[in-house]
């Protein structure tokens, strides 16, 4: 299997040699901790590093700029961006773009402190009527997540925030007792934002069996990209997936241990 993947990677490299994008590629990005963060106008983190590596080899000019997550989603759905990254695979998004898996991720319950045992399942979470749950508005992790969010909203136990940093502040201020999110996303903003750094030592997580490993990666817009550019970018991202490029960047960049990041490499059966 490893030899086959290497040969496929070499074939892709040969096919990409001398190719270039026909125009700048629009990549509005929302801060998501160590996956994506900004210093001034400069995009940093796991996915900007991936795009800079791809840019040097294609070449392509990836125009990364900061936008709120809800606006990033809107730009994707309206065909005003070329590359939606990072993004979870959601069936409804297939209408707007082609998904390329890059890594696996798993959401968890995250809290600050050790005051009480965390619920071990969705029924236990729903039964704990005093627990308010903070989430990032417009994040989606599939049908089970959406169903749970709908129920929590109906019970007035949902705290919806604009970004992961606001979720961390909601936990800090006691507006919510737990968050349902990728651990690396929440811990990442605690690493990248000095005011939140003291919270990192108090983080505790609990996996819920109803939420297993899902694929995360990138959507190539089928509304804004021309066929040649989309084919070129797809080949480059497929190569990155087969080389486990995102996972290698997680191990290099993440200030939290990879085993606690809620991320793992793509298994062989999911490699594109």
TIBA-670170 format. One record per residue (C-alpha): residue number from 1; residue in three letters; x, y, z. Coordinates in Angstrom, 3 decimals, m for minus. Layout:
+-----+---------+----------+----------+----------+
| num | residuo |     east |    north |       up |
+-----+---------+----------+----------+----------+
| NUM |     Ala |        X |        Y |        Z |
...
+-----+---------+----------+----------+----------+
//
This chain:
+-----+---------+----------+----------+----------+
| num | residuo |     east |    north |       up |
+-----+---------+----------+----------+----------+
|   1 |     Unk |    0.000 |    0.000 |    0.000 |
|   2 |     Unk |    2.774 |    2.485 |    0.952 |
|   3 |     Unk |    4.588 |    1.830 |   m2.329 |
|   4 |     Unk |    1.386 |    2.396 |   m4.294 |
|   5 |     Unk |    0.751 |    5.714 |   m2.506 |
|   6 |     Unk |    4.332 |    6.857 |   m3.209 |
|   7 |     Unk |    3.979 |    6.014 |   m6.899 |
|   8 |     Unk |    0.693 |    7.904 |   m7.051 |
|   9 |     Unk |    2.355 |   10.880 |   m5.379 |
|  10 |     Unk |    5.196 |   10.853 |   m7.898 |
|  11 |     Unk |    2.697 |   10.673 |  m10.755 |
|  12 |     Unk |    0.856 |   13.680 |   m9.381 |
|  13 |     Unk |    4.083 |   15.637 |   m8.988 |
|  14 |     Unk |    4.978 |   14.911 |  m12.597 |
|  15 |     Unk |    1.531 |   15.957 |  m13.759 |
|  16 |     Unk |    1.727 |   19.219 |  m11.796 |
|  17 |     Unk |    5.183 |   20.142 |  m13.045 |
|  18 |     Unk |    5.032 |   23.397 |  m14.982 |
|  19 |     Unk |    1.346 |   23.964 |  m14.170 |
|  20 |     Unk |    0.140 |   27.228 |  m12.678 |
|  21 |     Unk |   m3.156 |   28.763 |  m11.619 |
|  22 |     Unk |   m4.643 |   31.101 |  m14.200 |
|  23 |     Unk |   m5.433 |   33.807 |  m11.622 |
|  24 |     Unk |   m5.117 |   34.516 |   m7.867 |
|  25 |     Unk |   m7.091 |   32.067 |   m5.726 |
|  26 |     Unk |   m9.473 |   33.684 |   m3.222 |
|  27 |     Unk |   m9.193 |   32.096 |    0.233 |
|  28 |     Unk |  m11.061 |   34.036 |    2.937 |
|  29 |     Unk |  m10.285 |   32.321 |    6.248 |
|  30 |     Unk |  m11.767 |   32.484 |    9.733 |
|  31 |     Unk |   m9.536 |   32.161 |   12.815 |
|  32 |     Unk |   m9.739 |   28.629 |   14.236 |
|  33 |     Unk |   m6.944 |   28.505 |   16.778 |
|  34 |     Unk |   m3.712 |   26.888 |   15.619 |
|  35 |     Unk |   m5.363 |   25.726 |   12.406 |
|  36 |     Unk |   m5.713 |   29.350 |   11.264 |
|  37 |     Unk |   m4.808 |   32.561 |   13.088 |
|  38 |     Unk |   m3.731 |   36.036 |   12.075 |
|  39 |     Unk |   m1.021 |   38.480 |   13.080 |
|  40 |     Unk |   m2.086 |   41.699 |   11.426 |
|  41 |     Unk |   m2.841 |   40.777 |    7.832 |
|  42 |     Unk |   m0.644 |   37.665 |    7.857 |
|  43 |     Unk |   m2.375 |   34.280 |    7.987 |
|  44 |     Unk |   m0.531 |   31.739 |   10.140 |
|  45 |     Unk |   m1.135 |   28.223 |   11.387 |
|  46 |     Unk |   m1.583 |   24.739 |    9.966 |
|  47 |     Unk |   m3.685 |   25.497 |    6.871 |
|  48 |     Unk |   m1.930 |   28.737 |    5.802 |
|  49 |     Unk |    1.346 |   26.783 |    6.050 |
|  50 |     Unk |   m0.126 |   24.073 |    3.829 |
|  51 |     Unk |   m1.221 |   26.634 |    1.221 |
|  52 |     Unk |    2.157 |   28.374 |    1.225 |
|  53 |     Unk |    3.823 |   25.032 |    0.549 |
|  54 |     Unk |    1.411 |   24.337 |   m2.313 |
|  55 |     Unk |    1.906 |   27.862 |   m3.643 |
|  56 |     Unk |    5.654 |   27.386 |   m3.912 |
|  57 |     Unk |    5.298 |   24.175 |   m5.910 |
|  58 |     Unk |    2.377 |   24.854 |   m8.249 |
|  59 |     Unk |    2.729 |   27.919 |   m8.392 |
|  60 |     Unk |   m0.512 |   29.565 |   m7.284 |
|  61 |     Unk |   m1.151 |   32.858 |   m5.551 |
|  62 |     Unk |   m3.441 |   32.080 |   m2.606 |
|  63 |     Unk |   m5.004 |   35.342 |   m1.427 |
|  64 |     Unk |   m5.677 |   34.642 |    2.247 |
|  65 |     Unk |   m7.569 |   37.224 |    4.279 |
|  66 |     Unk |   m9.442 |   37.224 |    7.574 |
|  67 |     Unk |  m13.242 |   37.041 |    7.707 |
|  68 |     Unk |  m15.726 |   35.878 |   10.365 |
|  69 |     Unk |  m16.728 |   32.229 |   10.065 |
|  70 |     Unk |  m20.346 |   33.028 |    9.179 |
|  71 |     Unk |  m19.165 |   35.281 |    6.346 |
|  72 |     Unk |  m16.759 |   32.590 |    5.119 |
|  73 |     Unk |  m19.690 |   30.184 |    4.868 |
|  74 |     Unk |  m21.802 |   32.789 |    3.064 |
|  75 |     Unk |  m19.026 |   33.553 |    0.567 |
|  76 |     Unk |  m18.704 |   29.832 |   m0.149 |
|  77 |     Unk |  m22.416 |   29.359 |   m0.747 |
|  78 |     Unk |  m22.647 |   32.450 |   m2.968 |
|  79 |     Unk |  m19.644 |   31.475 |   m5.115 |
|  80 |     Unk |  m17.479 |   34.376 |   m3.939 |
|  81 |     Unk |  m14.528 |   32.310 |   m2.718 |
|  82 |     Unk |  m12.466 |   29.647 |   m4.448 |
|  83 |     Unk |  m11.214 |   27.534 |   m1.552 |
|  84 |     Unk |  m13.157 |   26.886 |    1.682 |
|  85 |     Unk |  m10.586 |   25.636 |    4.197 |
|  86 |     Unk |  m10.621 |   24.156 |    6.792 |
|  87 |     Unk |  m14.088 |   22.671 |    6.515 |
|  88 |     Unk |  m15.872 |   19.593 |    7.770 |
|  89 |     Unk |  m17.524 |   17.390 |    5.176 |
|  90 |     Unk |  m21.243 |   18.194 |    5.253 |
|  91 |     Unk |  m23.653 |   16.730 |    2.651 |
|  92 |     Unk |  m25.409 |   20.059 |    2.064 |
|  93 |     Unk |  m22.122 |   21.672 |    1.022 |
|  94 |     Unk |  m21.779 |   19.370 |   m2.017 |
|  95 |     Unk |  m24.093 |   21.750 |   m3.861 |
|  96 |     Unk |  m21.418 |   24.445 |   m3.762 |
|  97 |     Unk |  m18.088 |   22.651 |   m3.964 |
|  98 |     Unk |  m16.032 |   19.480 |   m4.248 |
|  99 |     Unk |  m14.649 |   18.133 |   m0.983 |
| 100 |     Unk |  m11.065 |   16.877 |   m0.574 |
| 101 |     Unk |  m10.401 |   15.103 |    2.762 |
| 102 |     Unk |   m7.117 |   16.019 |    4.472 |
| 103 |     Unk |   m7.336 |   14.769 |    8.070 |
| 104 |     Unk |   m9.783 |   13.239 |   10.535 |
| 105 |     Unk |  m11.192 |   15.141 |   13.479 |
| 106 |     Unk |  m13.492 |   14.428 |   16.399 |
| 107 |     Unk |  m15.498 |   16.889 |   18.446 |
| 108 |     Unk |  m15.604 |   16.564 |   22.224 |
| 109 |     Unk |  m17.117 |   18.177 |   25.278 |
| 110 |     Unk |  m14.604 |   20.691 |   26.622 |
| 111 |     Unk |  m14.766 |   22.404 |   29.999 |
| 112 |     Unk |  m12.566 |   24.409 |   32.342 |
| 113 |     Unk |  m11.714 |   22.994 |   35.753 |
| 114 |     Unk |  m12.601 |   19.743 |   37.466 |
| 115 |     Unk |  m15.710 |   20.739 |   39.404 |
| 116 |     Unk |  m17.844 |   17.863 |   38.113 |
| 117 |     Unk |  m17.697 |   14.794 |   35.921 |
| 118 |     Unk |  m18.563 |   15.524 |   32.326 |
| 119 |     Unk |  m21.517 |   13.722 |   30.698 |
| 120 |     Unk |  m20.450 |   10.580 |   28.882 |
| 121 |     Unk |  m23.165 |   10.529 |   26.229 |
| 122 |     Unk |  m25.736 |   12.747 |   24.516 |
| 123 |     Unk |  m28.594 |   11.458 |   26.765 |
| 124 |     Unk |  m26.500 |   12.304 |   29.851 |
| 125 |     Unk |  m25.781 |   15.761 |   28.441 |
| 126 |     Unk |  m29.467 |   16.387 |   27.767 |
| 127 |     Unk |  m30.353 |   15.148 |   31.258 |
| 128 |     Unk |  m27.898 |   17.593 |   32.895 |
| 129 |     Unk |  m30.345 |   20.499 |   32.758 |
| 130 |     Unk |  m27.973 |   22.926 |   34.514 |
| 131 |     Unk |  m25.274 |   22.636 |   31.818 |
| 132 |     Unk |  m25.278 |   25.329 |   29.132 |
| 133 |     Unk |  m23.345 |   24.422 |   25.991 |
| 134 |     Unk |  m21.282 |   26.939 |   24.006 |
| 135 |     Unk |  m20.774 |   26.413 |   20.271 |
| 136 |     Unk |  m19.507 |   28.438 |   17.328 |
| 137 |     Unk |  m22.342 |   29.719 |   15.185 |
| 138 |     Unk |  m22.211 |   28.244 |   11.636 |
| 139 |     Unk |  m19.953 |   25.323 |   12.624 |
| 140 |     Unk |  m21.436 |   22.024 |   11.496 |
| 141 |     Unk |  m20.343 |   18.482 |   12.299 |
| 142 |     Unk |  m23.093 |   16.441 |   10.707 |
| 143 |     Unk |  m26.723 |   15.398 |   11.353 |
| 144 |     Unk |  m26.258 |   14.131 |   14.944 |
| 145 |     Unk |  m24.625 |   17.415 |   15.928 |
| 146 |     Unk |  m27.331 |   19.493 |   14.232 |
| 147 |     Unk |  m30.052 |   17.503 |   15.992 |
| 148 |     Unk |  m28.405 |   18.017 |   19.380 |
| 149 |     Unk |  m27.917 |   21.754 |   18.746 |
| 150 |     Unk |  m31.583 |   22.111 |   17.792 |
| 151 |     Unk |  m32.683 |   20.408 |   21.013 |
| 152 |     Unk |  m30.362 |   22.505 |   23.190 |
| 153 |     Unk |  m31.570 |   25.673 |   21.493 |
| 154 |     Unk |  m35.201 |   24.725 |   22.118 |
| 155 |     Unk |  m34.380 |   24.142 |   25.793 |
| 156 |     Unk |  m32.559 |   27.493 |   25.993 |
| 157 |     Unk |  m29.315 |   25.805 |   26.958 |
| 158 |     Unk |  m27.327 |   26.829 |   23.883 |
| 159 |     Unk |  m24.812 |   29.692 |   23.872 |
| 160 |     Unk |  m23.925 |   30.548 |   20.268 |
| 161 |     Unk |  m20.768 |   32.579 |   19.704 |
| 162 |     Unk |  m19.153 |   34.088 |   16.614 |
| 163 |     Unk |  m15.763 |   32.384 |   16.952 |
| 164 |     Unk |  m13.736 |   29.963 |   19.122 |
| 165 |     Unk |  m12.159 |   32.779 |   21.173 |
| 166 |     Unk |  m15.639 |   33.941 |   22.178 |
| 167 |     Unk |  m16.505 |   30.361 |   23.181 |
| 168 |     Unk |  m13.420 |   30.303 |   25.442 |
| 169 |     Unk |  m14.513 |   33.595 |   27.024 |
| 170 |     Unk |  m18.036 |   32.259 |   27.548 |
| 171 |     Unk |  m16.578 |   29.325 |   29.494 |
| 172 |     Unk |  m14.270 |   31.659 |   31.426 |
| 173 |     Unk |  m17.173 |   33.943 |   32.420 |
| 174 |     Unk |  m19.504 |   31.088 |   33.335 |
| 175 |     Unk |  m22.000 |   31.909 |   30.579 |
| 176 |     Unk |  m21.638 |   28.245 |   29.558 |
| 177 |     Unk |  m20.255 |   25.273 |   31.456 |
| 178 |     Unk |  m19.132 |   23.144 |   28.499 |
| 179 |     Unk |  m18.398 |   23.531 |   24.793 |
| 180 |     Unk |  m18.932 |   21.068 |   21.962 |
| 181 |     Unk |  m16.024 |   21.643 |   19.591 |
| 182 |     Unk |  m12.777 |   20.216 |   18.212 |
| 183 |     Unk |  m10.308 |   20.363 |   21.147 |
| 184 |     Unk |   m7.489 |   21.712 |   18.954 |
| 185 |     Unk |   m9.716 |   24.580 |   17.852 |
| 186 |     Unk |  m10.526 |   25.720 |   21.380 |
| 187 |     Unk |   m7.090 |   25.065 |   22.878 |
| 188 |     Unk |   m5.511 |   26.684 |   19.841 |
| 189 |     Unk |   m7.087 |   30.080 |   20.522 |
| 190 |     Unk |   m5.809 |   29.814 |   24.089 |
| 191 |     Unk |   m2.316 |   29.409 |   22.688 |
| 192 |     Unk |   m2.532 |   32.171 |   20.097 |
| 193 |     Unk |   m4.331 |   34.796 |   22.223 |
| 194 |     Unk |   m2.264 |   35.866 |   25.281 |
| 195 |     Unk |   m5.320 |   36.911 |   27.312 |
| 196 |     Unk |   m6.704 |   33.367 |   27.063 |
| 197 |     Unk |   m3.419 |   31.518 |   27.663 |
| 198 |     Unk |   m3.985 |   30.969 |   31.432 |
| 199 |     Unk |   m7.097 |   28.921 |   30.609 |
| 200 |     Unk |   m5.105 |   26.211 |   28.828 |
| 201 |     Unk |   m4.012 |   24.491 |   32.036 |
| 202 |     Unk |   m7.646 |   24.094 |   33.141 |
| 203 |     Unk |   m8.962 |   22.383 |   29.977 |
| 204 |     Unk |  m10.628 |   18.990 |   30.338 |
| 205 |     Unk |  m12.274 |   16.988 |   27.570 |
| 206 |     Unk |  m14.697 |   14.100 |   27.249 |
| 207 |     Unk |  m15.569 |   12.181 |   24.085 |
| 208 |     Unk |  m19.191 |   11.367 |   23.381 |
| 209 |     Unk |  m19.808 |    8.007 |   21.640 |
| 210 |     Unk |  m22.427 |    9.582 |   19.377 |
| 211 |     Unk |  m19.709 |   11.709 |   17.734 |
| 212 |     Unk |  m17.002 |    9.638 |   16.104 |
| 213 |     Unk |  m14.203 |   10.542 |   13.727 |
| 214 |     Unk |  m15.221 |   12.615 |   10.720 |
| 215 |     Unk |  m13.286 |   13.947 |    7.743 |
| 216 |     Unk |  m12.080 |   17.517 |    7.574 |
| 217 |     Unk |  m10.393 |   19.175 |    4.642 |
| 218 |     Unk |  m11.171 |   21.659 |    1.895 |
| 219 |     Unk |  m13.940 |   22.463 |   m0.559 |
| 220 |     Unk |  m13.050 |   23.613 |   m4.058 |
| 221 |     Unk |  m15.786 |   25.922 |   m5.318 |
| 222 |     Unk |  m17.668 |   24.577 |   m8.310 |
| 223 |     Unk |  m19.203 |   28.026 |   m8.807 |
| 224 |     Unk |  m16.165 |   30.312 |   m8.931 |
| 225 |     Unk |  m13.283 |   28.144 |  m10.166 |
| 226 |     Unk |  m12.718 |   27.321 |  m13.807 |
| 227 |     Unk |  m12.241 |   23.685 |  m14.762 |
| 228 |     Unk |   m8.464 |   23.929 |  m15.290 |
| 229 |     Unk |   m7.798 |   25.691 |  m11.980 |
| 230 |     Unk |  m10.082 |   23.328 |  m10.068 |
| 231 |     Unk |   m8.354 |   20.286 |  m11.576 |
| 232 |     Unk |   m4.911 |   21.660 |  m10.698 |
| 233 |     Unk |   m5.878 |   22.481 |   m7.110 |
| 234 |     Unk |   m7.598 |   19.134 |   m6.679 |
| 235 |     Unk |   m4.466 |   17.286 |   m7.772 |
| 236 |     Unk |   m2.345 |   19.309 |   m5.345 |
| 237 |     Unk |   m4.717 |   18.709 |   m2.420 |
| 238 |     Unk |   m5.017 |   15.013 |   m3.213 |
| 239 |     Unk |   m1.232 |   14.775 |   m3.121 |
| 240 |     Unk |   m1.228 |   16.584 |    0.232 |
| 241 |     Unk |   m3.827 |   14.140 |    1.562 |
| 242 |     Unk |   m1.844 |   11.082 |    0.442 |
| 243 |     Unk |    1.295 |   12.529 |    2.050 |
| 244 |     Unk |   m0.628 |   13.234 |    5.299 |
| 245 |     Unk |    0.614 |   16.818 |    5.028 |
| 246 |     Unk |   m1.946 |   18.295 |    7.431 |
| 247 |     Unk |   m1.234 |   15.715 |   10.130 |
| 248 |     Unk |    2.493 |   16.370 |    9.840 |
| 249 |     Unk |    1.810 |   20.090 |   10.288 |
| 250 |     Unk |   m0.333 |   19.317 |   13.355 |
| 251 |     Unk |    2.590 |   17.502 |   14.955 |
| 252 |     Unk |    4.953 |   20.374 |   14.093 |
| 253 |     Unk |    2.792 |   23.395 |   14.904 |
| 254 |     Unk |    0.322 |   22.331 |   17.590 |
| 255 |     Unk |    1.350 |   23.510 |   21.042 |
| 256 |     Unk |   m0.940 |   20.848 |   22.513 |
| 257 |     Unk |   m0.013 |   17.185 |   22.253 |
| 258 |     Unk |   m1.335 |   15.521 |   19.083 |
| 259 |     Unk |   m3.033 |   12.762 |   21.092 |
| 260 |     Unk |   m5.178 |   15.399 |   22.820 |
| 261 |     Unk |   m5.827 |   17.474 |   19.701 |
| 262 |     Unk |   m8.944 |   15.634 |   18.535 |
| 263 |     Unk |   m7.240 |   15.032 |   15.175 |
| 264 |     Unk |   m5.576 |   12.054 |   13.525 |
| 265 |     Unk |   m4.195 |   11.078 |   10.087 |
| 266 |     Unk |   m6.536 |    9.904 |    7.370 |
| 267 |     Unk |   m6.793 |    6.095 |    7.467 |
| 268 |     Unk |   m5.665 |    4.312 |    4.314 |
| 269 |     Unk |   m9.220 |    3.470 |    3.228 |
| 270 |     Unk |  m10.174 |    7.178 |    3.144 |
| 271 |     Unk |   m7.187 |    8.451 |    1.182 |
| 272 |     Unk |   m8.429 |   10.048 |   m2.072 |
+-----+---------+----------+----------+----------+
//
